[in-house]
Amino acid sequence: MPRVSNKPLGQITVICGSMFAGKSEELIRLARRALYAKKAVQVFKPLIDARYHETMVVTHMGVRHEAAAVRTVTELRNAIAPETQVVCIEEAQFFDSSLVDLAVELADRGREVICAGLDQDFRRMPFGPMATLMAIADEVVKLRAICVKCGAPASHTYRQIDGKPAHWDDPVILVGATEVYEARCRNCFEIRGGRERLGTRMSASRTA
């Protein structure tokens, strides 16, 4: 006979995709769904993301949900209340790799962890801890936006500086919205000084 446990079954869900794909909206939907189920929910966001509000998760369409802004994974860990059953983390790509350990620890203790973030940076490279989070997740929800150039499904985040495509060597982190970023499909994506490097980087990762 299989052993029956009364321990809650934890899980990790990762919501990912490009800018403007609806990641924050999906995170808020799942948080509210858990609240409707009378679960204790906490929502966190990185302090660096203050585009629309300092202490709320806000979608590009203006939907809001209360959140706690934290600087580091350690600060996030210390802010989780003992009674919390569902931990939601917005803009997970801005946290360091220790977020993966925290997510696994929480899930192993029977908590639900929901992380939302960009799976790729503006160079189309894996962003922060997102690739590892996707690998260890129980469920991955990958959303696509609409390409602003042609209307096709878009999986990439295009960055523009003064109306021109960003350069490969530009800083990876630049917080912004429509004034800096657009959703682009593969055909419409552009970057300066990067296409050859992207192909070389991907080939190297496959042979490593």
C-alpha positions as CSV (number, residue, x, y, z in Angstrom):
1,M,0.0,0.0,0.0
2,P,1.4,3.5,-0.9
3,R,2.0,5.7,2.1
4,V,-0.6,8.4,2.5
5,S,0.7,11.8,3.7
6,N,-1.4,14.6,5.2
7,K,1.2,17.1,4.2
8,P,0.0,19.6,1.6
9,L,1.4,19.0,-1.9
10,G,3.7,21.9,-2.9
11,Q,4.3,22.9,-6.4
12,I,6.2,25.4,-8.5
13,T,4.5,27.2,-11.4
14,V,6.4,29.5,-13.8
15,I,4.7,32.0,-16.0
16,C,7.0,33.3,-18.7
17,G,7.2,35.0,-22.0
18,S,8.1,38.3,-23.6
19,M,7.1,41.8,-22.6
20,F,3.4,42.5,-23.0
21,A,2.4,38.8,-23.1
22,G,0.1,39.0,-20.0
23,K,2.5,37.5,-17.4
24,S,1.5,39.9,-14.6
25,E,-2.2,39.5,-15.5
26,E,-1.9,35.7,-15.2
27,L,0.0,36.0,-11.9
28,I,-2.7,38.3,-10.5
29,R,-5.4,35.9,-11.7
30,L,-3.8,32.9,-10.0
31,A,-3.3,34.9,-6.8
32,R,-6.9,36.0,-6.7
33,R,-8.0,32.4,-7.5
34,A,-6.1,31.2,-4.4
35,L,-7.7,33.9,-2.3
36,Y,-11.1,32.9,-3.5
37,A,-10.2,29.4,-2.3
38,K,-9.5,30.9,1.1
39,K,-5.7,30.3,1.0
40,A,-3.2,32.6,2.6
41,V,-1.4,34.4,-0.2
42,Q,1.6,36.7,-0.3
43,V,2.7,38.5,-3.5
44,F,6.2,39.9,-3.8
45,K,8.0,42.0,-6.4
46,P,11.6,43.3,-6.8
47,L,12.1,46.8,-5.5
48,I,13.8,47.8,-8.7
49,D,10.5,47.5,-10.6
50,A,8.7,50.7,-9.7
51,R,7.4,51.5,-13.2
52,Y,3.7,51.8,-12.3
53,H,3.7,51.5,-8.5
54,E,6.2,50.9,-5.7
55,T,4.2,48.3,-3.7
56,M,1.7,46.9,-6.3
57,V,1.9,44.5,-9.2
58,V,0.4,46.5,-12.0
59,T,-0.3,45.1,-15.5
60,H,0.2,47.2,-18.6
61,M,-3.6,47.5,-18.8
62,G,-3.7,48.9,-15.3
63,V,-4.9,45.9,-13.3
64,R,-3.5,46.1,-9.8
65,H,-2.7,43.7,-6.9
66,E,-1.1,44.6,-3.5
67,A,2.5,43.3,-3.2
68,A,5.5,43.6,-1.0
69,A,8.6,45.1,-2.7
70,V,11.9,43.4,-1.6
71,R,15.5,44.0,-2.6
72,T,16.9,40.5,-2.3
73,V,15.9,36.8,-2.1
74,T,17.0,36.8,1.5
75,E,14.7,39.7,2.2
76,L,11.9,37.9,0.4
77,R,12.5,34.7,2.4
78,N,12.4,36.6,5.7
79,A,9.1,38.3,4.7
80,I,7.2,35.1,4.1
81,A,4.7,34.6,7.0
82,P,4.5,31.1,8.6
83,E,0.8,30.7,7.7
84,T,1.3,31.6,4.0
85,Q,0.3,28.8,1.6
86,V,0.8,30.5,-1.8
87,V,3.9,32.6,-2.6
88,C,3.7,34.7,-5.8
89,I,6.8,36.4,-7.2
90,E,6.6,39.0,-9.9
91,E,9.5,39.9,-12.3
92,A,11.5,36.9,-11.1
93,Q,14.2,37.5,-13.6
94,F,15.5,40.4,-11.5
95,F,16.4,38.1,-8.6
96,D,19.6,36.1,-8.3
97,S,20.0,32.4,-8.6
98,S,19.2,31.7,-5.0
99,L,15.6,32.2,-5.9
100,V,15.6,28.7,-7.3
101,D,16.7,27.2,-4.0
102,L,14.0,29.2,-2.2
103,A,11.3,28.0,-4.6
104,V,12.3,24.4,-4.2
105,E,12.5,24.7,-0.4
106,L,9.0,26.2,-0.2
107,A,7.5,23.6,-2.5
108,D,9.1,20.8,-0.6
109,R,7.5,22.1,2.5
110,G,4.0,22.0,0.9
111,R,3.7,25.6,-0.4
112,E,2.6,26.7,-3.8
113,V,5.1,29.0,-5.5
114,I,4.2,31.0,-8.6
115,C,6.9,32.9,-10.4
116,A,6.3,35.3,-13.3
117,G,9.1,36.8,-15.4
118,L,10.8,37.3,-18.7
119,D,12.4,34.1,-19.9
120,Q,14.6,36.0,-22.3
121,D,16.4,39.3,-22.1
122,F,16.5,41.9,-25.0
123,R,19.3,39.8,-26.6
124,R,17.0,36.7,-26.6
125,M,19.3,35.1,-24.0
126,P,18.0,33.3,-20.8
127,F,17.3,36.0,-18.2
128,G,18.5,35.6,-14.7
129,P,17.2,32.4,-12.9
130,M,14.3,31.9,-15.2
131,A,15.8,29.1,-17.3
132,T,16.5,27.0,-14.2
133,L,13.1,27.9,-12.6
134,M,11.4,26.6,-15.8
135,A,13.5,23.4,-15.7
136,I,12.5,22.6,-12.0
137,A,8.9,23.8,-12.3
138,D,5.9,21.4,-12.0
139,E,4.1,23.6,-14.6
140,V,5.4,26.2,-17.1
141,V,2.9,28.6,-18.7
142,K,4.6,30.3,-21.7
143,L,2.7,33.2,-23.0
144,R,3.2,35.1,-26.3
145,A,2.4,38.7,-27.1
146,I,1.5,40.2,-30.5
147,C,4.3,41.6,-32.7
148,V,3.8,45.4,-33.0
149,K,5.3,45.3,-36.5
150,C,3.3,42.6,-38.2
151,G,0.7,41.2,-35.8
152,A,2.2,37.7,-35.6
153,P,2.6,35.9,-32.3
154,A,5.6,37.4,-30.5
155,S,8.1,35.6,-28.2
156,H,10.8,38.2,-28.1
157,T,11.4,41.5,-26.3
158,Y,12.9,44.2,-28.6
159,R,14.6,47.2,-27.0
160,Q,15.0,50.5,-28.7
161,I,17.2,53.4,-27.7
162,D,16.5,56.8,-29.4
163,G,14.4,55.0,-32.0
164,K,17.2,52.5,-32.9
165,P,17.7,48.8,-32.0
166,A,19.7,48.4,-28.8
167,H,23.2,47.1,-29.1
168,W,24.2,43.6,-27.9
169,D,26.7,45.2,-25.4
170,D,24.1,47.4,-23.7
171,P,23.3,46.7,-20.0
172,V,21.0,43.7,-19.6
173,I,18.8,45.4,-17.0
174,L,16.9,48.5,-18.1
175,V,13.5,48.9,-16.4
176,G,10.9,50.3,-18.7
177,A,7.7,49.8,-20.7
178,T,6.4,50.9,-24.1
179,E,8.9,53.8,-24.3
180,V,11.8,51.3,-24.4
181,Y,10.4,47.9,-25.3
182,E,8.2,46.2,-27.9
183,A,7.0,42.7,-28.4
184,R,8.5,41.3,-31.7
185,C,8.2,38.0,-33.6
186,R,11.3,36.2,-34.8
187,N,11.2,37.9,-38.2
188,C,10.8,41.4,-36.9
189,F,13.3,41.2,-34.0
190,E,16.3,43.4,-34.4
191,I,19.5,44.0,-32.4
192,R,22.8,45.7,-33.3
193,G,26.0,43.7,-33.2
194,G,24.3,40.6,-32.0
195,R,23.0,38.1,-34.6
196,E,26.4,36.5,-35.2
197,R,27.2,36.4,-31.5
198,L,23.7,34.9,-30.7
199,G,24.3,32.0,-33.1
200,T,27.8,31.4,-31.7
201,R,26.6,31.6,-28.1
202,M,23.7,29.1,-28.8
203,S,26.0,26.7,-30.7
204,A,28.5,26.8,-27.8
205,S,25.8,26.0,-25.3
206,R,24.7,23.0,-27.3
207,T,28.2,21.5,-27.4
208,A,29.1,22.2,-23.8
